[in-house]
Amino acid sequence: MSTRRTRLPSFDNALTSPANWTVELENMYIDIMVEHVKRGDRNTTTFSKPAWKQIRQKFYFRTGNKYDLKQFKNKFNQLRTRYRVFKKLLTLPPGFHWDPVLRTPTAPDDVWDNYIKDNPDAKRFRKAGCPEYDKLGIIYGDSSKLEYIADKNNQDLILADTDLEQQREGDLHSDTPPSAQFEANLTPNLSEDVEGDLDDDIHQRSNMHSHSRRGKREKINTEMSDAIKFMAQAYNRRIDTLVEHAEKYSIGKCIKILENMEGLPMRTYLKATKMFQEQGWRETFIEMSEDRRKGWLEAVMSGEI
């Protein structure tokens, strides 16, 4: 008797269902968002409208679940809060120390109790840390705006003459873009030696000042643009490194190894998948030899780990 694989209806014809965010579905959502950040679809603090639709479509075809946009945005905001709370915890408040094996801050119970009173959202990190933190850093990291700035039309980088004068005097507005910090080091010398009598001198200085300001502005724009592009390229290299590390030690890779192990009891399988929620255990398991993995699984089942 042959079996047929159920074919999903088109995205537009599929029915929207209530969101049920399991760990697996949440990780899938995070992976999809990372893909779109690498494509440059997160230009501000959120995704563009077309990107949101593509994210929903990818999620639907990979999981079979169609959630509405509000459900995705709610989870987006929840994950951003999680990222910020764990980022704060990484500063290692008094009483906390870094566990290099579990890759998470740890502390005695009384320290945790006091910290959670003031930071209730940190409670979830007490047992399992934040395995998805690296990927959340890609999605919510502040530096993700650099590529967007670098790719903007050069017209957006041109500063008006009045702005140049204000910047020379240090009269900068609080919303000045980050690129403005380069100007102090990029300003060329404007001194000129002009010959001629007083009238010619005034006339020549006026013309040269106009050309000098124009040339200065163009040079600043070019050097600022180059500097910003360099920063964007450096950030993209960092993203590639983080993504490569996250993919190398992903839960999916650990699950695939378990699936290929013959005779593995279901209870051992399930307990191992819980251990894999912590990135440190995923790294340990993947780097082990096959014999060591079997011994590790036995230790997990016996409660030694």
CORURBEL-V747360 format. One line per field, one symbol per residue. ss: DSSP state (h for helix, s for strand, l for the rest). phi: phi as a letter, one per 40 degrees, with the letter a starting at -180 (. if undefined). psi: psi as a letter, one per 40 degrees, with the letter a starting at -180 (. if undefined). A space follows every 10 residues. Layout:
BEGIN
ss = ???
phi = ???
psi = ???
END
This chain:
BEGIN
ss = llllllllll llllllllll llhhhhhhhh hhhhhhhhll llllllllhh hhhhhhhhhh hhhlllllhh hhhhhhhhhh hhhhhhhhhl llllllsssl lllsssllhh hhhhhhhhlh hhhhhhhhll llhhhhhhhh lhhhhhhhhh hllhhhhlll hhhhhhhhll lllllllhhh hhhhhhllll lllllllhhh hhhhhhhhhh hhhhhhhhhh hhhhhhhhhh hhhhhhhhhh hhhhhhhhll hhhhhhhhhl lllllhhhhh hhhhhlllhh hhhhhhhllh hhhhhhhhhh hhlll
phi = .cbbcccccc dcccccbccb ccdccccccc ccccdccccg cbcbcacccc cdcccccccc ccbgbbbccc cccccdcccc ccdccccccc cfddgcaccc ccfacbacdc ccdcccdcbd ccdccccbgb dcddcccccb cccccccccc ccddccccbc dccccccdcg cccccccdcc cccdcbcccc cbcbbhcccc cccccccccc cccccccccc cccccccccc cccccccccd ccccccccbc cdcccccccc ccgcccccdc cccccccccd cccccccccc cccccccccc ccgcb
psi = hiihhhhiii ddeiihiihg gidddddddd ddddddddef egdbeaiidd dddddddddd ddeehhiidd dddddddddd ddddddddde egiheiihhd defiiiiidd dddddddegd eeddeddeag deddddddde hdeeeddddd eiiddeehhi ddddddddee giidfhided eeddeehihe hihhiiaddd dddddddddd dddddddddd dddddddddd dddddddddd ddddddddfi ddddddddde hiehiddddd dddddeehdd ddddddeiid dddddddddd deed.
END
